Amino acid sequence: MTRSWSYPPSPHEDITPAERGRRAERAAERFLSRQGLHTITRNYRTRGGEIDLVMTDDDEIVFVEVRYRSRTDFGDGAATVGFKKQQRLVYAARHYLRWQPDNSPCRFDVVSIARTHYGLRFEWIRNAFAP
């Protein structure tokens, strides 16, 4: 059973891109929580970048970038996390880690969400790139 309020809407619904992004991030958070990750914070912002989700996976801190695509004609969302975006994520992660009391290992994951005829398809790329 699919509840339309809990997932990113179809591209034909009249909502803002920011709201579509928030819904995708919430869907990704629920998906990762079912995989055993725990949320620390959402939308961690610094002057040089933003991290959609900061989570833990056992003793690791996981910085998650969420990408949503209503169409996959030009590739999935993970393909849009280029070098410049990676640099901004690393910058924000370093800022976040500066205020943490321990030296936990960390990694960068990407969750790509695509709308299909049958619902949403999640692609979770663990260790998507190294800083």
PyMOL commands that set and color helices and strands:
alter all, ss='L'
color gray80, all
select helices_A, chain A and resi 4-6+17-34+77-80+83-98
alter helices_A, ss='H'
color red, helices_A
select strands_A, chain A and resi 38-46+49-57+60-69+106-116+119-129
alter strands_A, ss='S'
color yellow, strands_A
deselect
rebuild
show_as cartoon
